[in-house]
Amino acid sequence: MIAERLQSIQSELPSGVELVAVSKFHPAGEILEAYAAGQRAFGENRPQEFAAKVPSLPADIRWHFIGHLQTNKLKLVLPYAALVQSVDSRHLLDAIQAWGAANGRIVPILLELHLGAEETKGGFTQEEIMAVMDEYASGAASLSCVRIRGLMGMATNTDDEDVVRSDFARIRAFKDRLSALHPALADFTELSIGMSGDWRIALEYGATIVRIGTAIFGPRK
Ligand SMILES: *Cc1c(COP(=O)(O)O)cnc(C)c1O
């Protein structure tokens, strides 16, 4: 079942778009089922669950961290994450920089843009991201241990497709603007948008990463 769902999604993804299978709340056995079907990128959103799963699963899995990360949980996540997608505040960014400096690591990240209407959702404002990118592009020592690979966003949780489209259009336009402002940042390329309910729409807006859980693993218990 998992294998068939994965295959069906993969068959619709253009080449160059990475499928992150969001395995949060699902046991290691189901991750192994997806792994056996060829899936290598998985996403988790809770540090404790992430740290517990990683050591028991194959070493060539590329783990994406996609949830809110408190600065006192960095050591559970940063040693193992191929990409931290959900960097949502300057406070967290500074803490990741400090961890990278202390551990001799450069941490690949995405900046999460606050999209949609929900106040409860995290993320930077566009103005905050503009400031971070100016600083990063200048080669500042304050951001020397992060590699900013692009933007992540979650559309408004709604059945109204027009609202989802306008969220995706906004983040896409903003990413294009940042790329135009900073042409020297050749690896600022990723746009992580699209979940089980809206990934096909996200592809129309230039998603390079889609994060899909329910449509692969079924409902979370
Ligand atoms: C849970 C989660 C997903 C996957 O959601 P589904 O609707 O199950 O595909 C994607 N992105 C983030 C940030 C998540 O927390």
PDBQT file of the ligand as one rigid body, heavy atoms in Angstrom, charges set to zero:
ROOT
HETATM    1  C1  LIG A 301       2.794  17.078   8.915  1.00  0.00    +0.000 C 
HETATM    2  C2  LIG A 301       3.451  18.013   7.965  1.00  0.00    +0.000 A 
HETATM    3  C3  LIG A 301       3.416  17.793   6.580  1.00  0.00    +0.000 A 
HETATM    4  C4  LIG A 301       2.672  16.646   5.939  1.00  0.00    +0.000 C 
HETATM    5  O1  LIG A 301       1.290  16.802   6.069  1.00  0.00    +0.000 OA
HETATM    6  P1  LIG A 301       0.266  15.829   5.291  1.00  0.00    +0.000 P 
HETATM    7  O2  LIG A 301      -0.946  16.647   5.156  1.00  0.00    +0.000 OA
HETATM    8  O3  LIG A 301       0.084  14.630   6.144  1.00  0.00    +0.000 OA
HETATM    9  O4  LIG A 301       0.884  15.495   3.978  1.00  0.00    +0.000 OA
HETATM   10  C5  LIG A 301       4.066  18.687   5.766  1.00  0.00    +0.000 A 
HETATM   11  N1  LIG A 301       4.746  19.749   6.267  1.00  0.00    +0.000 NA
HETATM   12  C6  LIG A 301       4.805  19.983   7.586  1.00  0.00    +0.000 A 
HETATM   13  C7  LIG A 301       5.554  21.159   8.064  1.00  0.00    +0.000 C 
HETATM   14  C8  LIG A 301       4.160  19.139   8.476  1.00  0.00    +0.000 A 
HETATM   15  O5  LIG A 301       4.218  19.397   9.790  1.00  0.00    +0.000 OA
ENDROOT
TORSDOF 0
